[in-house]
Amino acid sequence: MEYVYAALLLNKAGKAVDDASVKKVLEAAGVKVDDGRVKALIASLEGVNIEEAIKNAAPVAAAPVAATSAAPKEEKKEEVAKADDSKKKEEAAAGLGALFG
């Protein structure tokens, strides 16, 4: 993720997003630079208009907000499931007790 952030920072500053620039940003941030990842990033950004990509990605960023509001409902279901499991275990233990005495 740091590599993408470095490219975005360079783009925002109006600098060229190339191998050397990305490496400098990452090194300045204290990140151990992997040359393969830098080259892969630069290759994947070739021919991409970063500003346009950011504008198109903005509506997608709103989707996780809706997903986080659904999370509490899922937790309630898990609590109910745990309660059902404990009832089943109690019933099973009661049945075994009748077998042995």
N, C-alpha and C positions, 0 to 999 in steps of 0.2 A: 504494500500500500504506500510505503514511503516513496517508492519510485514514481508512482502516479502523482503523488503530491508534489514531488520535485518538478515534474513536467508541467503541472498546473501552475506552480509558482513561477517558473520561467516564462510560461506563456502570458501570465498576468502582468509580469514585469516587462513584457515586450521583447524578451531575449529569445535567441534561437534555442529550440529544444533539440540538442544534439548530445552525443556521448559525453563529451568533455564537460559541458555545462551541467548535465544531470549528475555526473560524478562529483563535481565541485559542490553542488548543493547538498548532496547526500553526505559527503565528507564533512562539510561545515555543520551539518546536523548531528554528526557523530555516528553515522550509520556505516557499518562495514559494507563496502560496495562489492557487489557481485557483477563482474563485467558481462557475463552472459545475460543476466536479467536486464542490465542497462541496454544491451544491444537488442534484446527481444522487445523491450518497450519502444525504443526508437523505431524499430522495424514495424511494430504494430501501429504506430502513430503516423507513419509515412502516408501522405495524401489525406490526412484527417484534418478537418477544420475544427480545432478544439473549441472555439467559441460557439460554433454551430452545434457541436455535440453536447455542450453544456446546456444550451437552450432547449434542445430536444429531450434532455434527460431530466429537466426540472419537474415535469408532471409525474415522473416515475418516483421521485423522491418523496412525494406525498403518500404513497402507498404504505410504507412501513408505519406511519402514524396510525392508520386505520387498523393495522395488524396488532399494534400494541394495545389498543383498547379492547381487543377480543381476548387477550391473554388472561384476565381475571376469570372469565367464564370457564376457561379450560381448567384452571386450578380448582374450581368448585367441583367439576366433574371428577377430578382425581381424588378429592377428599371423599366424595360419595363412594367412589370405587373402593377406596381403602376401608371405609366403614363396612361395605358389603363383604369384603374379604375377611374382616375380623369376625363378622357374624357367621360366615360359613365355617371358619375354623372352630368357633365355639360349638356350633351344631355338630360338627364332625367329632369333636372331643366328647360331647355328650353321648353320641351314638356309640363310641368306643367304650365308654364307661359302662354302658348297659351290657355289652358283650362280656366284660370281665368281672362283672359282679356287683 
